[in-house]
Amino acid sequence: QVQMVESGGGVVQAGGSLRLSCVASGRTLVNVDMGWYRQAQGKEREFVAMTRWTWRGYTSDYDDCAQDRVTISRENAGNATYLEMNRLKAEDTAIYYCDVHMPGTVPVDYWGQGTQVTVSS
């Protein structure tokens, strides 16, 4: 079992920045993927960014709409990921969820409780 604690959400004015954190525990997390999704009110959960484990180290994937304004990073120990968001817009308002994704024959996902980001215009 994996437990995650997310933090860093809050209320920010449009154009501002926030840094979200997700710290996970419960098992070895070096060789798993770890990233962020978000869900706005009345909408489906959508992908934001992900760090993916490879033998050469972690790589980063971004949603096309977000990659010019967000940066994802990962602790070398594998148990924490951070999402730096800049030039925030009102449409970025959502609950942001941390995801630990264990690829394999039967992929498994663990989700955090979510952290609210509200961007005021």
Z-matrix of the N, CA and C atoms (Angstrom, degrees):
N
C 1 1.454
C 2 1.514 1 109.29
N 3 1.309 2 115.76 1 145.30
C 4 1.464 3 121.86 2 -179.55
C 5 1.533 4 108.42 3 -122.12
N 6 1.312 5 115.30 4 133.87
C 7 1.459 6 120.13 5 175.07
C 8 1.520 7 109.19 6 -115.33
N 9 1.325 8 116.18 7 139.94
C 10 1.456 9 120.38 8 178.09
C 11 1.522 10 110.86 9 -125.95
N 12 1.309 11 115.18 10 145.29
C 13 1.455 12 121.98 11 174.53
C 14 1.519 13 107.90 12 -122.56
N 15 1.321 14 115.97 13 118.28
C 16 1.457 15 121.38 14 179.96
C 17 1.524 16 109.48 15 -102.24
N 18 1.309 17 115.50 16 150.62
C 19 1.461 18 120.83 17 177.26
C 20 1.523 19 109.11 18 -155.57
N 21 1.318 20 114.70 19 169.81
C 22 1.459 21 119.96 20 175.06
C 23 1.507 22 115.45 21 105.38
N 24 1.315 23 117.52 22 -8.77
C 25 1.452 24 119.17 23 178.25
C 26 1.520 25 111.13 24 -72.20
N 27 1.330 26 115.23 25 171.50
C 28 1.455 27 119.67 26 179.48
C 29 1.512 28 111.28 27 162.55
N 30 1.311 29 114.48 28 -165.26
C 31 1.464 30 121.42 29 179.24
C 32 1.521 31 108.67 30 -105.48
N 33 1.315 32 116.10 31 130.05
C 34 1.457 33 121.09 32 -178.21
C 35 1.526 34 108.51 33 -140.82
N 36 1.300 35 116.25 34 149.88
C 37 1.465 36 119.81 35 177.55
C 38 1.522 37 110.46 36 -77.06
N 39 1.304 38 115.92 37 153.56
C 40 1.460 39 120.59 38 176.68
C 41 1.523 40 109.67 39 -55.43
N 42 1.324 41 114.86 40 137.13
C 43 1.457 42 120.67 41 -176.20
C 44 1.515 43 114.00 42 92.90
N 45 1.314 44 116.39 43 -11.18
C 46 1.455 45 120.88 44 -179.05
C 47 1.522 46 112.71 45 -83.74
N 48 1.335 47 114.29 46 -173.34
C 49 1.463 48 121.09 47 -175.84
C 50 1.521 49 110.50 48 -131.85
N 51 1.320 50 115.05 49 154.31
C 52 1.458 51 122.30 50 172.53
C 53 1.518 52 108.98 51 -144.00
N 54 1.322 53 115.38 52 153.83
C 55 1.455 54 121.42 53 175.66
C 56 1.516 55 108.11 54 -125.81
N 57 1.322 56 116.12 55 115.93
C 58 1.452 57 121.72 56 178.36
C 59 1.521 58 109.94 57 -94.53
N 60 1.325 59 114.65 58 144.67
C 61 1.460 60 120.93 59 178.90
C 62 1.520 61 109.66 60 -124.42
N 63 1.325 62 114.45 61 147.11
C 64 1.465 63 120.94 62 174.82
C 65 1.514 64 107.60 63 -140.31
N 66 1.322 65 115.42 64 118.70
C 67 1.457 66 121.25 65 178.47
C 68 1.520 67 107.87 66 -114.27
N 69 1.309 68 115.74 67 126.37
C 70 1.461 69 121.01 68 -175.91
C 71 1.527 70 110.64 69 -113.32
N 72 1.318 71 115.74 70 155.33
C 73 1.465 72 121.57 71 178.51
C 74 1.518 73 108.50 72 -151.80
N 75 1.324 74 114.96 73 168.51
C 76 1.454 75 119.32 74 174.60
C 77 1.510 76 114.23 75 119.71
N 78 1.348 77 116.77 76 -21.04
C 79 1.461 78 120.27 77 177.43
C 80 1.522 79 107.57 78 -169.85
N 81 1.326 80 115.48 79 175.75
C 82 1.458 81 120.35 80 177.13
C 83 1.523 82 109.36 81 -68.52
N 84 1.329 83 115.65 82 129.29
C 85 1.457 84 119.97 83 -173.81
C 86 1.519 85 113.11 84 -121.81
N 87 1.310 86 116.83 85 12.53
C 88 1.457 87 119.49 86 -176.57
C 89 1.526 88 111.32 87 -63.53
N 90 1.315 89 117.26 88 -41.76
C 91 1.469 90 120.48 89 -171.12
C 92 1.521 91 113.02 90 -104.56
N 93 1.329 92 116.42 91 38.97
C 94 1.459 93 120.71 92 176.00
C 95 1.517 94 108.65 93 -126.67
N 96 1.319 95 116.05 94 167.04
C 97 1.459 96 121.32 95 174.99
C 98 1.524 97 108.84 96 -89.25
N 99 1.321 98 114.42 97 150.28
C 100 1.459 99 118.90 98 -178.08
C 101 1.516 100 108.39 99 -149.71
N 102 1.330 101 117.37 100 130.24
C 103 1.452 102 118.06 101 -176.43
C 104 1.504 103 112.89 102 -166.82
N 105 1.351 104 114.76 103 -156.25
C 106 1.450 105 120.68 104 -170.83
C 107 1.530 106 111.89 105 -134.61
N 108 1.316 107 113.61 106 140.77
C 109 1.460 108 123.05 107 168.39
C 110 1.522 109 107.30 108 -125.15
N 111 1.312 110 115.91 109 166.45
C 112 1.462 111 119.65 110 175.34
C 113 1.522 112 110.31 111 -141.13
N 114 1.327 113 114.01 112 155.75
C 115 1.461 114 119.93 113 178.76
C 116 1.513 115 109.39 114 -139.09
N 117 1.320 116 115.65 115 114.26
C 118 1.455 117 121.02 116 175.80
C 119 1.528 118 108.97 117 -84.40
N 120 1.302 119 115.88 118 158.02
C 121 1.459 120 120.64 119 -177.76
C 122 1.514 121 110.07 120 -59.71
N 123 1.331 122 116.00 121 127.79
C 124 1.449 123 121.54 122 178.21
C 125 1.509 124 115.10 123 80.42
N 126 1.335 125 117.01 124 4.20
C 127 1.457 126 120.71 125 -178.83
C 128 1.522 127 110.76 126 -122.10
N 129 1.333 128 115.57 127 166.63
C 130 1.454 129 120.43 128 178.00
C 131 1.527 130 110.50 129 -79.64
N 132 1.318 131 114.91 130 157.57
C 133 1.457 132 119.99 131 176.09
C 134 1.522 133 109.20 132 -65.78
N 135 1.339 134 116.44 133 136.87
C 136 1.455 135 120.25 134 -177.84
C 137 1.524 136 111.24 135 -130.45
N 138 1.298 137 114.73 136 153.41
C 139 1.459 138 122.55 137 -178.20
C 140 1.521 139 110.67 138 -73.04
N 141 1.342 140 116.17 139 140.60
C 142 1.461 141 121.12 140 175.29
C 143 1.527 142 110.07 141 -115.69
N 144 1.321 143 116.74 142 -59.02
C 145 1.464 144 120.98 143 -177.09
C 146 1.521 145 109.26 144 -162.51
N 147 1.353 146 115.07 145 157.15
C 148 1.456 147 120.21 146 -177.09
C 149 1.517 148 109.31 147 -150.30
N 150 1.339 149 116.50 148 140.91
C 151 1.455 150 121.44 149 167.50
C 152 1.521 151 107.11 150 -101.84
N 153 1.326 152 115.64 151 131.67
C 154 1.468 153 120.68 152 -175.35
C 155 1.531 154 109.47 153 -118.41
N 156 1.296 155 116.00 154 133.89
C 157 1.455 156 120.79 155 -179.19
C 158 1.514 157 110.16 156 -77.67
N 159 1.328 158 116.71 157 135.23
C 160 1.454 159 123.78 158 170.04
C 161 1.523 160 107.36 159 -135.77
N 162 1.314 161 116.28 160 167.01
C 163 1.463 162 119.94 161 178.96
C 164 1.524 163 111.77 162 -62.89
N 165 1.321 164 116.57 163 -20.99
C 166 1.465 165 120.94 164 -179.34
C 167 1.522 166 112.76 165 -95.54
N 168 1.316 167 116.01 166 2.28
C 169 1.459 168 119.66 167 -178.26
C 170 1.517 169 110.64 168 121.05
N 171 1.325 170 116.09 169 -173.25
C 172 1.456 171 120.49 170 -176.65
C 173 1.523 172 111.26 171 -85.20
N 174 1.324 173 115.73 172 138.69
C 175 1.460 174 121.60 173 171.05
C 176 1.519 175 108.64 174 -111.75
N 177 1.322 176 116.63 175 162.85
C 178 1.457 177 120.79 176 -177.19
C 179 1.521 178 111.13 177 -121.79
N 180 1.316 179 115.47 178 137.08
C 181 1.467 180 122.81 179 174.40
C 182 1.521 181 108.59 180 -118.90
N 183 1.315 182 115.68 181 143.24
C 184 1.460 183 120.45 182 -179.92
C 185 1.523 184 110.71 183 -131.49
N 186 1.304 185 115.79 184 149.29
C 187 1.453 186 119.75 185 167.34
C 188 1.523 187 108.20 186 -65.19
N 189 1.319 188 116.31 187 141.72
C 190 1.473 189 120.25 188 -175.68
C 191 1.527 190 112.27 189 -57.93
N 192 1.307 191 116.35 190 -33.52
C 193 1.470 192 119.43 191 -176.13
C 194 1.524 193 112.45 192 -79.22
N 195 1.334 194 116.64 193 -14.94
C 196 1.452 195 118.81 194 -172.67
C 197 1.515 196 114.21 195 -109.24
N 198 1.318 197 118.56 196 -18.49
C 199 1.456 198 119.50 197 -164.99
C 200 1.521 199 114.25 198 -66.47
N 201 1.309 200 117.90 199 -17.54
C 202 1.460 201 117.35 200 178.27
C 203 1.522 202 112.09 201 -86.70
N 204 1.329 203 117.46 202 -4.96
C 205 1.457 204 120.14 203 -177.71
C 206 1.517 205 113.86 204 -125.54
N 207 1.322 206 117.97 205 -8.12
C 208 1.457 207 120.01 206 -179.14
C 209 1.520 208 110.37 207 -125.24
N 210 1.329 209 114.27 208 151.86
C 211 1.454 210 121.53 209 175.26
C 212 1.515 211 108.12 210 -134.49
N 213 1.320 212 115.86 211 126.57
C 214 1.459 213 120.20 212 177.24
C 215 1.519 214 108.83 213 -104.57
N 216 1.316 215 116.35 214 143.59
C 217 1.453 216 121.23 215 177.25
C 218 1.520 217 109.05 216 -138.61
N 219 1.322 218 115.40 217 167.34
C 220 1.472 219 121.06 218 -173.26
C 221 1.514 220 109.37 219 -144.53
N 222 1.306 221 116.83 220 136.67
C 223 1.458 222 120.77 221 173.83
C 224 1.529 223 109.59 222 -66.29
N 225 1.342 224 116.70 223 143.64
C 226 1.468 225 119.99 224 179.39
C 227 1.527 226 111.79 225 -59.83
N 228 1.320 227 115.83 226 -31.82
C 229 1.463 228 119.33 227 179.05
C 230 1.524 229 111.49 228 -71.86
N 231 1.319 230 116.26 229 -12.99
C 232 1.459 231 121.07 230 172.86
C 233 1.501 232 116.49 231 89.72
N 234 1.321 233 118.55 232 -7.68
C 235 1.453 234 119.16 233 -170.52
C 236 1.516 235 114.37 234 -95.68
N 237 1.332 236 118.51 235 4.44
C 238 1.457 237 119.57 236 -179.81
C 239 1.514 238 110.25 237 -144.92
N 240 1.319 239 114.95 238 145.94
C 241 1.457 240 120.76 239 175.53
C 242 1.515 241 109.09 240 -136.64
N 243 1.319 242 115.76 241 151.36
C 244 1.450 243 121.62 242 -176.34
C 245 1.520 244 109.33 243 -131.28
N 246 1.326 245 115.29 244 145.36
C 247 1.457 246 120.82 245 178.48
C 248 1.513 247 108.95 246 -125.22
N 249 1.313 248 115.99 247 110.23
C 250 1.452 249 122.20 248 177.41
C 251 1.523 250 108.15 249 -92.67
N 252 1.329 251 116.37 250 122.34
C 253 1.466 252 120.95 251 -177.64
C 254 1.522 253 109.09 252 -120.49
N 255 1.316 254 115.88 253 127.27
C 256 1.465 255 122.16 254 -178.01
C 257 1.524 256 110.87 255 -121.78
N 258 1.296 257 115.13 256 162.20
C 259 1.483 258 122.35 257 178.20
C 260 1.529 259 110.04 258 48.52
N 261 1.316 260 114.42 259 50.32
C 262 1.460 261 120.04 260 -175.96
C 263 1.514 262 111.80 261 -63.97
N 264 1.340 263 114.16 262 146.74
C 265 1.452 264 122.02 263 -179.65
C 266 1.529 265 109.30 264 -119.83
N 267 1.320 266 116.25 265 163.07
C 268 1.463 267 120.25 266 179.22
C 269 1.526 268 110.94 267 -58.18
N 270 1.323 269 116.55 268 -34.15
C 271 1.470 270 120.00 269 -178.47
C 272 1.531 271 113.11 270 -73.62
N 273 1.321 272 117.00 271 -5.19
C 274 1.467 273 120.14 272 173.48
C 275 1.527 274 111.20 273 -82.82
N 276 1.323 275 117.08 274 -6.52
C 277 1.460 276 120.40 275 178.68
C 278 1.523 277 110.04 276 -61.96
N 279 1.337 278 116.14 277 123.41
C 280 1.460 279 121.54 278 -176.47
C 281 1.517 280 109.16 279 -176.50
N 282 1.313 281 115.00 280 171.49
C 283 1.465 282 120.28 281 166.79
C 284 1.526 283 106.32 282 -90.78
N 285 1.319 284 115.60 283 128.06
C 286 1.462 285 121.56 284 -179.25
C 287 1.517 286 109.27 285 -101.77
N 288 1.327 287 115.55 286 127.02
C 289 1.459 288 121.93 287 -175.66
C 290 1.534 289 110.65 288 -113.60
N 291 1.295 290 114.96 289 134.53
C 292 1.457 291 121.04 290 172.76
C 293 1.528 292 108.83 291 -83.55
N 294 1.321 293 115.62 292 139.21
C 295 1.464 294 121.74 293 -178.99
C 296 1.516 295 109.97 294 -127.26
N 297 1.321 296 115.96 295 125.95
C 298 1.463 297 121.45 296 168.68
C 299 1.522 298 106.42 297 -103.75
N 300 1.336 299 115.08 298 116.59
C 301 1.466 300 120.92 299 -174.65
C 302 1.524 301 109.03 300 -113.32
N 303 1.320 302 115.27 301 121.90
C 304 1.460 303 121.03 302 179.06
C 305 1.516 304 108.12 303 -105.67
N 306 1.336 305 116.66 304 101.13
C 307 1.465 306 118.92 305 -179.81
C 308 1.519 307 111.27 306 -69.20
N 309 1.316 308 116.23 307 160.93
C 310 1.447 309 120.92 308 179.68
C 311 1.511 310 110.33 309 155.40
N 312 1.305 311 115.86 310 -170.88
C 313 1.464 312 120.60 311 179.55
C 314 1.530 313 110.29 312 -58.72
N 315 1.308 314 115.34 313 -40.01
C 316 1.467 315 121.04 314 175.02
C 317 1.529 316 107.03 315 -122.53
N 318 1.325 317 117.46 316 91.42
C 319 1.476 318 119.53 317 -177.59
C 320 1.520 319 111.10 318 -61.54
N 321 1.317 320 115.60 319 147.46
C 322 1.458 321 121.37 320 179.11
C 323 1.525 322 108.54 321 -129.42
N 324 1.296 323 116.75 322 137.38
C 325 1.457 324 122.38 323 175.93
C 326 1.522 325 110.44 324 -119.85
N 327 1.327 326 114.78 325 136.65
C 328 1.459 327 121.91 326 171.44
C 329 1.513 328 107.58 327 -115.20
N 330 1.338 329 116.23 328 137.68
C 331 1.462 330 121.15 329 -175.91
C 332 1.517 331 111.05 330 -118.53
N 333 1.328 332 115.49 331 142.50
C 334 1.450 333 120.10 332 172.15
C 335 1.513 334 110.60 333 -78.97
N 336 1.330 335 115.26 334 178.79
C 337 1.460 336 120.48 335 -176.75
C 338 1.525 337 111.96 336 -79.98
N 339 1.317 338 117.18 337 -13.79
C 340 1.453 339 121.56 338 178.45
C 341 1.513 340 112.59 339 94.39
N 342 1.320 341 115.87 340 150.47
C 343 1.454 342 121.71 341 175.41
C 344 1.524 343 108.13 342 -133.09
N 345 1.316 344 116.11 343 132.73
C 346 1.460 345 121.25 344 -174.09
C 347 1.522 346 110.93 345 -81.38
N 348 1.317 347 115.59 346 130.28
C 349 1.458 348 122.59 347 172.36
C 350 1.529 349 107.58 348 -117.12
N 351 1.312 350 115.89 349 122.91
C 352 1.461 351 121.12 350 178.92
C 353 1.520 352 108.76 351 -122.96
N 354 1.312 353 116.03 352 123.23
C 355 1.465 354 121.62 353 -179.90
C 356 1.523 355 107.89 354 -110.32
N 357 1.317 356 115.66 355 118.19
C 358 1.462 357 120.44 356 -178.79
C 359 1.528 358 109.62 357 -94.01
N 360 1.308 359 114.72 358 138.57
C 361 1.469 360 119.22 359 -178.22
C 362 1.515 361 111.16 360 -98.17
